[in-house]
Amino acid sequence: MRILLVASRFPLPPWRGNQVRMVQWLRALAGHDLALVAPSPGDGAEEELGTKLGVTFFGHRPGRIAAGLGGFRALATGRPVQEGIYGGAAARAALQRALAAGPWDL
């Protein structure tokens, strides 16, 4: 089965609860063709996803100005700040790249 996952944080290293859960999901689904869309840490950790967990990674890096403006825009409209920070053009482009690599079963 081909499964596309989307996360608001890069899962490695798994320090926070949502990162721990994502790593658990990736390990539980290890027998499937997995892809993940998430913010890229830019420190080479993306390769670890492929080598350790067998995941295709579609990363994005929001620029500082775009992230700041998105965060303020989210606050002004009553949405979560994280949605504004990571819901910008870079994230949409990464999601489009992942969707183009489909079709996905889930």
Backbone torsions as a table, in degrees:
resi	resn	phi	psi	omega
1	MET	NA	140.2	177.8
2	ARG	-98.4	121.3	-173.7
3	ILE	-125.1	127.4	176.9
4	LEU	-106.7	123.8	178.4
5	LEU	-113.3	146.7	178.7
6	VAL	-126.5	130.9	-178.5
7	ALA	-132.0	152.7	178.7
8	SER	-88.4	-9.1	176.6
9	ARG	-137.7	147.6	173.0
10	PHE	-67.2	133.7	-170.2
11	PRO	-78.4	-12.5	-176.7
12	LEU	-115.1	138.2	-10.5
13	PRO	-71.7	148.7	-175.8
14	PRO	-79.9	82.8	-179.2
15	TRP	-94.6	-33.8	-176.4
16	ARG	-102.7	161.8	-176.5
17	GLY	-56.6	-43.8	-178.6
18	ASN	-68.8	-29.0	176.5
19	GLN	-71.5	-42.2	178.0
20	VAL	-60.3	-45.8	179.6
21	ARG	-61.8	-40.7	-179.6
22	MET	-64.8	-42.2	177.5
23	VAL	-62.8	-39.6	176.7
24	GLN	-61.6	-43.0	177.5
25	TRP	-61.9	-46.0	-178.2
26	LEU	-62.1	-40.7	178.3
27	ARG	-68.8	-40.1	-179.4
28	ALA	-66.2	-30.7	-177.9
29	LEU	-99.1	16.7	-172.0
30	ALA	-56.6	-24.4	-179.5
31	GLY	-79.0	-0.2	-176.5
32	HIS	-110.6	168.1	175.9
33	ASP	-83.4	104.9	-173.1
34	LEU	-107.9	144.3	172.3
35	ALA	-136.7	147.6	-178.1
36	LEU	-130.8	132.1	171.4
37	VAL	-106.4	122.6	-178.5
38	ALA	-161.8	163.4	174.1
39	PRO	-61.2	140.1	-179.2
40	SER	-91.4	129.6	179.0
41	PRO	-73.4	-20.0	177.9
42	GLY	71.6	19.1	-178.3
43	ASP	-116.5	16.5	-179.7
44	GLY	87.9	-3.8	-178.7
45	ALA	-66.8	-18.4	179.9
46	GLU	-60.0	-36.3	-179.7
47	GLU	-64.3	-32.5	179.6
48	GLU	-62.6	-33.3	177.1
49	LEU	-59.9	-43.4	-179.4
50	GLY	-70.9	-44.4	-175.8
51	THR	-75.5	-42.4	-177.1
52	LYS	-85.3	-36.4	-172.4
53	LEU	-117.1	-4.9	178.2
54	GLY	66.2	35.9	-175.4
55	VAL	-108.4	135.2	171.1
56	THR	-82.1	130.1	-173.8
57	PHE	-111.7	130.5	174.0
58	PHE	-115.7	96.9	-174.5
59	GLY	-97.3	161.6	174.9
60	HIS	-145.0	151.0	178.1
61	ARG	-128.6	105.7	177.2
62	PRO	-69.6	135.9	175.4
63	GLY	-66.5	156.1	-177.1
64	ARG	-60.7	-43.5	-178.6
65	ILE	-67.2	-46.3	179.7
66	ALA	-62.0	-40.2	179.6
67	ALA	-65.6	-43.1	179.3
68	GLY	-63.8	-46.2	178.7
69	LEU	-64.0	-40.4	178.3
70	GLY	-63.0	-39.8	178.1
71	GLY	-63.6	-44.5	177.6
72	PHE	-64.9	-39.7	179.3
73	ARG	-63.2	-40.5	178.5
74	ALA	-63.7	-44.5	178.1
75	LEU	-59.4	-42.7	-177.5
76	ALA	-66.1	-26.4	-177.9
77	THR	-103.6	6.0	177.1
78	GLY	79.5	14.7	177.9
79	ARG	-94.9	163.4	176.6
80	PRO	-62.7	140.1	-178.9
81	VAL	-57.9	-40.7	-178.3
82	GLN	-60.5	-33.8	176.9
83	GLU	-62.6	-41.7	178.7
84	GLY	-68.0	-38.2	-178.3
85	ILE	-68.1	-46.4	-173.0
86	TYR	-102.6	5.7	-178.9
87	GLY	-101.5	24.2	-175.7
88	GLY	-87.9	-167.3	-175.9
89	ALA	-61.5	-38.4	-179.5
90	ALA	-63.4	-41.6	179.0
91	ALA	-66.9	-42.2	178.6
92	ARG	-63.4	-38.8	178.8
93	ALA	-65.3	-41.4	178.0
94	ALA	-63.5	-40.9	178.2
95	LEU	-65.0	-40.3	177.5
96	GLN	-62.7	-41.4	177.2
97	ARG	-61.1	-42.8	180.0
98	ALA	-65.5	-43.7	179.2
99	LEU	-63.1	-37.1	178.7
100	ALA	-66.4	-25.0	178.5
101	ALA	-80.7	-2.3	-179.2
102	GLY	-70.7	-164.9	15.1
103	PRO	-79.4	153.3	-179.5
104	TRP	-111.1	141.1	177.4
105	ASP	-80.4	-32.2	179.9
106	LEU	-140.8	NA	NA
